[in-house]
Amino acid sequence: MAKPSFTDNRISRLALGTVQFGIPYGIANTQGQVKQEEVEKILGYAFDSGVNTLDTAIAYGESEKVLGNVGVESWDVVSKLPQMPHQIDDILDWVMHSVYSSLERLKISRLYGLLLHHPEQLLKSKGEELYQALTLVKERGLAKKIGLSIYSPTDLIKLHPYFEFDLVQSPFNLLDSRLVDSGWLSRLKEDGVEVHVRSIFLQGLLLMDSCTRPKYFSRWQSIWNEWERWLDSTNTSRLECCLGSVISNSQIDKIVVGVDSLSQLQEILDASEGSIVKTPNNVSCQDQELLNPSLWSTD
């Protein structure tokens, strides 16, 4: 199977999200958890094409185990600690056990990045201990970088003055430009922090047309109407638009994309080669009920 030929560094800025490899995930996912045979094809094609970073988490079901079975020694792997149980007394022991267990499942000796899936725990009574445990993970060479997986740039307001991190992962897409509008993207880059963004397709919602989009989202019909008009006027696909709106920002180091199949990956890689078109500002949104999938109610 022929691999795409890329002329710039766009492909190296892509990171492969792996939540679908461990659990059924995404509003547009109709196939369920990706089978290991398909995972092998996806990883092989992605790596041969120039993608070298994987994004996973302990909370992603069997994802780490599946990746370890396929073999990811040559990849830069970013994983995340789950929410720390309240009854934990020895935080360092819990963190180290979690990290060593991840490495064992992944069958690698070191993570590229270790992130907190629930960074708000740093602001609680045992937050300083948790941070010191993360720092020790880095000092022991178990992770090259430590950082945060945030849900909104506002999470950084309380954390940034007290804790230093190497890597921050944040949602970002053509509807959700809070990371840029708030000034936090520029501020993080000034501090030398590596920035990864996720949710560029908003779980696949942004790739749906009016026929496949769940009725729940009709409350934001004015946004969809503006976007449809813009797509028609520019002859740009939804996929190209979603990718272009993120790739065009050179301050973003890695762009996490999740796929359910090899064919989806191929479409993404092909679309990332296309012309970068500046997306319209009038489709951006500040409504948390749209931007945060955990608040969706589509039953």
N, C-alpha and C positions, 0 to 999 in steps of 0.2 A: 504494500500500500504506500503510495507516494506521500511524502511529508511536505508540508508547506515550506516555501523558501521566504524568510523574512529579511527585510533590508535594514531594519533598525532594531532598537532594543525593546520594542513593545512586548514581544513574546516573553522575554526574560522578566518583565514586570508582572506577568500573570502568576498567580499562585492557585493551586488546585484545592478547593474546599472538599472535604471528605465526609461531611455529616451524612450524606446519602449512602455512604458505604457501610454505615453502622446502624442506621434507623431509617424508616420511611420518613421523608422530610420534604417539605415544600408544598405550597398550595397548588402548584402546577404538576406535581409528581403523581402520575397515575400508575407507575410501575412498581412502587414500593421500594424496599431496600435493594440496592444494586448487588447483583450476584458477583461472587468473587471472580469468576471467569471474565466478566465484563470489566471488573476493576483492573485486572491484569492488562487487558487491552488498553484501557484508558491511561493507566500509568505509563505503559510502554510507549504509546504514541505521544503523550504529553512530554515525557522526558526526551525522547528523540527529537521533538520539535523545539526544545529549548526551555521548557518549563522546569524549574528546579526546586520549587518550594511547595510543601504540603501544609495545609492547615487542618488540624484535628483537635480533639478534646477528649478527656476522660468521659465526659457526659454524652459523647456521641455513640452510645451503645457499643457495638462491636468494631467500630472504625479502627481503633489502634491495633486490635488483633488481626483484622483483615489486612491492614497495611503491612504488619509484620510478616504475615504468611506470604504475601506477594514479594516482599523484600524491598526496603526503602533505604538501604545503607548509603546510597549515593545522593539522597535528597536532603535538603534543608527542611527539617520537620519542626513546625510550631505546634505545641499542644497547650492545653489549658487545665488548670486545677479547678475542680468543682467547688461548690459552696462548702465551706468548712463547717462540719457539724458543731452545734453549740456545746455539746458535752465534751469536746476535745480539751484535754488538759495540757498534753505535751504537743504543742503546735509543730515544733521542729520535727518530731518523730512522724507526725501525720504528713507533713509536707514531703519529707524524705521518702517515706514509704510510698506515697502517691507517685513521686517522680520515678523511683526505681521500678515500680510496677508498670508505669507507662513505658519506660525504656525496655523492660522485659517483654512486654506485649509487642512493641515496635521492633524489637530485636536490633536495637542500635545502642551505641554507648553514650551518645550525647544528643540533646535537643538543640536546635538552632535557637528556638525561643520558648520560654515558659511564661504563660500569661495567666492572670487571675480572671476567671469567668465571672466572679462577683467582687469587683474591686471595692464596693462599698464596705466590705468587711474590714478594710484597712482603717476605717473611721471609728470602729468599735473598740471595746476595751482591750482586745488582744491584737489590735491592728499592728502595733509596732513589732510584736513578736512574729507576726505573719510576714511582715516586710523583712525582718532580719533573717528569717528562714529562707525566703526567696534569694536574698543576697548571698547566703551560704551555698545555695544550689549553684549559683554562678561561680562563686569562689572555688568550689570543688570541681568545676569543669563539667558539671552535668547539664548545663545550658549555657550557650554563648551569650544570650540576652534574656532579660526578664522584663515583664511589662504587664499591660492591662488590656482587657477586652471590654470596651465601654459601649454603652447603649445610646449615649448622648454626650456631646462635648461639654455639657454642663457638669457631667461627672468629674471633669478635670478641675473645676474651680476649687473644690475643697481638697483634692488630692495633690495637685501640682505643687503647692507651697511646702509640703512636708515630705514628699517622697520623690526620689529620682528613678527614672526608668529608661530603658534602652529602646523599647518598642511599644507602640500603642496601636491597637486595632479598633476601627470605628466604622459604623455604617455610613455609606455615602452612595448616592445615586442621583439621577436627574431630578427626582422629586425632593431629595434630602440633601441640601447643600449646607447644612448647619456647621459642618466641620470647617468650611471655608468662610462662611458668612460671620461666624463668631470670632474669627481671627486665630482660632486654635491651631489650624494646620500650619500657618506661618510661624506661630510661636513654638510649636513642637520642633519644626525644622531648624529654627534658630538655636534651639537647645541641643541639636544633634540627635534627636529622637527619630528612629525609623518608624514610618507610618504605613500600616496596611489598612486597606478598606475592604469591607464586605457588603453584602446585600445590594450589589449593583443592579441586580434584576428584581430585588424585593421578593424573594422566594419564587420568582417566575411571574409575578403579577404584572410587571411592566412589559412582559412579552406577550400578554394575552390581548386579544381584540375584544370588541364589544360583544361578540357572540359567545366567547368562552369565559369572560370575566364574571365571577360570581355576582349575584344581584346585590349582595351586601355592599359592594363598592360603588354602587350607583349614586350614593350620597355625595360622591366627589365627581359627579358627571361633568361639571364645568372644566375640571382639569383634563379629563379624558378627551373632551371635545377640542380643547386647545391643542392637545398633543396630536390628535388625529389630523387636525387641519395642518399642523406643521409638518407631519410626516408626509402628507399628500403633496404639500407644496415643494418639498425638498427631494421627494422620491427616495427617502431613506428608510431602511428597515428598522423595526424596533430594536433588534439586536445591535445593529450598527450604532444606533442612537445611544443606547445604554452604555456600550463600550466606549464610544467616542467622548461622552460626557465626563468620563473618568480618566481615560488615557490622556486627554488633552491637558490634564493638570500634572505638570512635571514634578511637583512636590510630593506626590504620592509614590511611595517606593514599590509597593506590591498591591495587586488587585486580585482579591480572592473570588474565584468563580467556581460554582458547583455544577456538576453535570450528572445526569442519570444514565448516560450512554456514551459510547465512543462517537456516535454520529453528532451528538450535541457538542462534544468537545471540538470536533472538526469544524462545525459551523462557527463556533466562537473564535477559533484560531483564524479561520478565513475572514471573518468579519473584522477582526482586530487589525487586519492588513489594510482595510479600506481607508478612504479619506476620512479625516476627522472633521466632523461638522459641528459647529458651535450650536448647542441646544438652546431653545428659547427659555427666557427667565420666567415667563408666566405660567410654567407648569410646576414650579417649585411650590413646596407646601410646608407648613409649620404644624400641621395637625398630627399630634402624637398617635391618634387612633388610626391613622393611615400609615404613618412612618414606622410604627412599632408593631411587628406581626404578633407579638404576645398579647396585644390588645384586640386583635381581630376576633370577630364572632360571626362565622360564616355558616353555622349549622342551619 
